Amino acid sequence: MGDLRTSGVDGRERAMGAEELFFSTTDRRGVIRQGNSVFVRISGYSLDELVGAPHNTVRHPDMPAGLFRLIWDRLNAGRPVGAYMKNRTKDGGSYWVFAVISPLHDGYVSVRMAPCGPLFEFAKRVYAQALRLEREAVQRDGMNRHDAALLGMAEIEASLWKRGYASYEEFMLHVLPQEVSARSRLRKRGYARPGAQGSIAEVLSGTGALDGMLDELVGRLAGYQKLGEELSTTSAKVLDIAHRLNASVAAATEASELVAESAPVLANVARVMAGPMNKAVDALERLQTEFGRLRTDVAHLRFQISLASLYNDMAAAFAAEVFDRVAPPESLTAVPLLCDAAGSCIAEMSEQVQRVNAALRDIAHLVTQTGTSLEEFRRFIGQWRNLVLRHDAGRVLGDKVHPIDEEISVSWEWMELLRNLGRQYESAIVPCDPALLQTHLNKIRIAPASL
Ligand SMILES: Cc1cc2nc3c(=O)[nH]c(=O)nc-3n(C[C@H](O)[C@H](O)[C@H](O)COP(=O)(O)O)c2cc1C
């Protein structure tokens, strides 16, 4: 099919409602196979015009090529991707969406919603800057389009990096859950249709139940993440004290060597007490690494839950549209496909949940280990202090004992807090039953067959 665009662009922006979701599927090259009524109404094209046309039909010239490069790199690697996109309508207007695209069977499926999260304005600025660079490179320096897209991509990544995101992936993992939860807060009506019957009612009740389960999981994950952040800050504080304690112990050991001839036991105990202190520092350092890993795993898990809930919502939206007679009954044929898309998210989720729970157990173990080592160290330091008194070495070692005593008492309070959080954390294992989620999905998947 040729270029369907009939006019240039104008400044008119079409807004889409929080309830509305765009749907399309394509083949592996991005040629459209299916669309929904929202896509038709907002883009201004008929479904006949869209089906068989490449998806770049709706591409807006304000979009940097670098973004599509990032998108296709992920899709070609077989992974889902999410991005803000400005699209062009048939009559030259525009509309913004937050799009998610997933590889599915022999093509791709995409669901798009109105962007309303806090990073939308930031994304617009990033795109404008990348587009400016790409245009300058092409128009002023004669760069080819392929290289200009690479330049735009690097610019987008650099802007995200400045904002604290190590990669586009990290940004996307953060943004999709934000957009999905902002949307669910804004949505007024929802998809429940009390008068629905037959397969429509089945799809709506199945998607409603799944939505509730995913929502609950997201809620628990949020509490879990907050606890994780507190634990991470507390352990960083204990690590800081432990580093200072370690330095004081090293100074005490060195000073004990000075009286090694008259009181060798002092140096011996000092050397031994450095052992548990080093172990505690080691466990605390490993805790920091574990927290980093956990943060990444939780971010992936939240992303998959949000993606599954979006595909689930899309299935519900189809059923609601058919009930409202906005879409023909045949559009329910998209439901099994959406169930497959949500199903692969759930499969990923169950792997992520296992990883998160394993990290949680490791963290709880390291907290216990830190406590045991610090306890052991405290026993040695008590002995060492007594020995200093007994050998009358206070004159030489007195100023070494004092900072250790002070740091120990501070560390003890923090350690108590750490232990408390560690206990709460251990009992916060994320309960997730993927088999139950899949059972719900299966019910939704077969419902349209009875149409
Ligand atoms: C499922 C799917 C949905 C897509 N949705 C859009 C879209 O809404 N807007 C858009 O400009 N590109 C979309 N794309 C990307 C286009 O295929 C295309 O890469 C992009 O418009 C850039 O056009 P160009 O490659 O001709 O420069 C989508 C691709 C796929 C696979």
The ligand as an SDF file (V2000), in Angstrom:
LIG
                    3D

 31 33  0  0  0  0  0  0  0  0999 V2000
    3.0740   -2.7720   16.6450 C   0  0  0  0  0  0  0  0  0  0  0  0
    3.7550   -1.4960   16.2370 C   0  0  0  0  0  0  0  0  0  0  0  0
    3.1560   -0.2840   16.5230 C   0  0  0  0  0  0  0  0  0  0  0  0
    3.7510    0.9140   16.1340 C   0  0  0  0  0  0  0  0  0  0  0  0
    3.1330    2.0840   16.4380 N   0  0  0  0  0  0  0  0  0  0  0  0
    3.6470    3.2430   15.9610 C   0  0  0  0  0  0  0  0  0  0  0  0
    2.9730    4.4800   16.1660 C   0  0  0  0  0  0  0  0  0  0  0  0
    1.9200    4.5570   16.8070 O   0  0  0  0  0  0  0  0  0  0  0  0
    3.5430    5.6130   15.6630 N   0  0  0  0  0  0  0  0  0  0  0  0
    4.7120    5.5980   14.9510 C   0  0  0  0  0  0  0  0  0  0  0  0
    5.1500    6.6470   14.4910 O   0  0  0  0  0  0  0  0  0  0  0  0
    5.3740    4.4360   14.7730 N   0  0  0  0  0  0  0  0  0  0  0  0
    4.8770    3.2790   15.2380 C   0  0  0  0  0  0  0  0  0  0  0  0
    5.5740    2.0990   15.0490 N   0  0  0  0  0  0  0  0  0  0  0  0
    6.9040    2.1580   14.4230 C   0  0  0  0  0  0  0  0  0  0  0  0
    6.8030    2.2480   12.9180 C   0  0  0  0  0  0  0  0  0  0  0  0
    6.7550    0.9470   12.3860 O   0  0  0  0  0  0  0  0  0  0  0  0
    8.0180    2.9870   12.3120 C   0  0  0  0  0  0  0  0  0  0  0  0
    9.2040    2.3540   12.6740 O   0  0  0  0  0  0  0  0  0  0  0  0
    8.0990    4.4590   12.7620 C   0  0  0  0  0  0  0  0  0  0  0  0
    6.9080    5.1340   12.4730 O   0  0  0  0  0  0  0  0  0  0  0  0
    9.2550    5.1890   12.1010 C   0  0  0  0  0  0  0  0  0  0  0  0
    9.0940    5.2170   10.7330 O   0  0  0  0  0  0  0  0  0  0  0  0
   10.3290    5.0020    9.7490 P   0  0  0  0  0  0  0  0  0  0  0  0
   10.9560    3.7190   10.2220 O   0  0  0  0  0  0  0  0  0  0  0  0
    9.7440    4.9350    8.4050 O   0  0  0  0  0  0  0  0  0  0  0  0
   11.2080    6.1690    9.9850 O   0  0  0  0  0  0  0  0  0  0  0  0
    4.9930    0.8990   15.4460 C   0  0  0  0  0  0  0  0  0  0  0  0
    5.6100   -0.3270   15.1560 C   0  0  0  0  0  0  0  0  0  0  0  0
    4.9900   -1.5250   15.5560 C   0  0  0  0  0  0  0  0  0  0  0  0
    5.6720   -2.8280   15.2660 C   0  0  0  0  0  0  0  0  0  0  0  0
  1  2  1  0
  2  3  1  0
  2 30  2  0
  3  4  2  0
  4  5  1  0
  4 28  1  0
  5  6  2  0
  6  7  1  0
  6 13  1  0
  7  8  2  0
  7  9  1  0
  9 10  1  0
 10 11  2  0
 10 12  1  0
 12 13  2  0
 13 14  1  0
 14 15  1  0
 14 28  1  0
 15 16  1  0
 16 17  1  0
 16 18  1  0
 18 19  1  0
 18 20  1  0
 20 21  1  0
 20 22  1  0
 22 23  1  0
 23 24  1  0
 24 25  2  0
 24 26  1  0
 24 27  1  0
 28 29  2  0
 29 30  1  0
 30 31  1  0
M  END
$$$$
